[in-house]
Amino acid sequence: MPKKVIVGVVAFHDTSGNIEPRSIHWTDQKVYEIDRVLDSRRAASLKVGGIGTRYTVRIRGRETYLFHEEEKWFVEGRE
């Protein structure tokens, strides 16, 4: 069963209040640079629960979801 994985994120905040994530920092100290943000919208994680802003991001050529829920960032992790 997938689980919610809380991650650190470095993000750019502009003067209009928009947030653009730039990199994801895992608990094991690995850092993944986000190549591109493809989409952002308010949405729920249907796999692990939680609701917030869902970013569709491309990292190393692969698309994945990154969620910003209140003051925390998370991804849908594997078992």
DAURNOR-V874733 format. One record per residue. N is the residue number from 1. RES is the residue in one small letter. SS is DSSP state (@ for helix, = for strand, . for the rest). BURIAL is # if it has 24 or more other C-alpha atoms within 12 Angstrom, else .. D_FIRST is the distance of its C-alpha to the first C-alpha in Angstrom with 1 decimal. Layout:
# DAURNOR-V874733
n:N res:RES ss:SS burial:BURIAL d_first:D_FIRST
n:N res:RES ss:SS burial:BURIAL d_first:D_FIRST
This chain:
# DAURNOR-V874733
n:1 res:m ss:. burial:. d_first:0.0
n:2 res:p ss:. burial:. d_first:3.8
n:3 res:k ss:= burial:. d_first:6.5
n:4 res:k ss:= burial:# d_first:10.2
n:5 res:v ss:= burial:# d_first:12.5
n:6 res:i ss:= burial:# d_first:16.1
n:7 res:v ss:= burial:# d_first:18.6
n:8 res:g ss:= burial:# d_first:22.4
n:9 res:v ss:= burial:# d_first:24.1
n:10 res:v ss:= burial:. d_first:27.7
n:11 res:a ss:= burial:. d_first:28.9
n:12 res:f ss:= burial:. d_first:32.3
n:13 res:h ss:= burial:. d_first:33.5
n:14 res:d ss:. burial:. d_first:36.6
n:15 res:t ss:. burial:. d_first:39.4
n:16 res:s ss:. burial:. d_first:38.1
n:17 res:g ss:. burial:. d_first:34.9
n:18 res:n ss:. burial:. d_first:32.6
n:19 res:i ss:= burial:. d_first:29.9
n:20 res:e ss:= burial:# d_first:29.1
n:21 res:p ss:= burial:# d_first:26.4
n:22 res:r ss:= burial:# d_first:27.9
n:23 res:s ss:= burial:# d_first:25.6
n:24 res:i ss:= burial:# d_first:22.2
n:25 res:h ss:= burial:# d_first:22.5
n:26 res:w ss:. burial:. d_first:19.6
n:27 res:t ss:. burial:. d_first:19.8
n:28 res:d ss:. burial:. d_first:21.0
n:29 res:q ss:. burial:. d_first:24.0
n:30 res:k ss:. burial:. d_first:23.1
n:31 res:v ss:= burial:. d_first:24.4
n:32 res:y ss:= burial:# d_first:23.6
n:33 res:e ss:= burial:. d_first:26.4
n:34 res:i ss:. burial:# d_first:25.6
n:35 res:d ss:. burial:. d_first:27.9
n:36 res:r ss:= burial:. d_first:28.0
n:37 res:v ss:= burial:# d_first:26.6
n:38 res:l ss:= burial:. d_first:26.5
n:39 res:d ss:= burial:. d_first:25.8
n:40 res:s ss:= burial:. d_first:25.2
n:41 res:r ss:= burial:. d_first:24.8
n:42 res:r ss:= burial:. d_first:23.6
n:43 res:a ss:= burial:. d_first:20.2
n:44 res:a ss:= burial:. d_first:17.0
n:45 res:s ss:. burial:# d_first:13.5
n:46 res:l ss:. burial:. d_first:12.1
n:47 res:k ss:. burial:. d_first:8.4
n:48 res:v ss:. burial:. d_first:8.6
n:49 res:g ss:. burial:. d_first:12.0
n:50 res:g ss:. burial:# d_first:15.3
n:51 res:i ss:= burial:# d_first:18.4
n:52 res:g ss:= burial:# d_first:21.0
n:53 res:t ss:= burial:# d_first:22.5
n:54 res:r ss:= burial:# d_first:20.2
n:55 res:y ss:= burial:# d_first:21.8
n:56 res:t ss:= burial:# d_first:21.3
n:57 res:v ss:= burial:# d_first:22.4
n:58 res:r ss:= burial:. d_first:23.5
n:59 res:i ss:= burial:. d_first:23.1
n:60 res:r ss:. burial:. d_first:24.7
n:61 res:g ss:. burial:. d_first:25.0
n:62 res:r ss:= burial:. d_first:21.3
n:63 res:e ss:= burial:. d_first:20.2
n:64 res:t ss:= burial:# d_first:17.3
n:65 res:y ss:= burial:# d_first:16.9
n:66 res:l ss:= burial:# d_first:18.0
n:67 res:f ss:= burial:# d_first:18.2
n:68 res:h ss:= burial:# d_first:21.1
n:69 res:e ss:= burial:# d_first:20.6
n:70 res:e ss:. burial:. d_first:23.8
n:71 res:e ss:. burial:. d_first:24.6
n:72 res:k ss:= burial:. d_first:21.3
n:73 res:w ss:= burial:# d_first:19.6
n:74 res:f ss:= burial:# d_first:15.9
n:75 res:v ss:= burial:# d_first:13.7
n:76 res:e ss:= burial:# d_first:10.2
n:77 res:g ss:= burial:. d_first:9.0
n:78 res:r ss:. burial:. d_first:7.0
n:79 res:e ss:. burial:. d_first:5.5
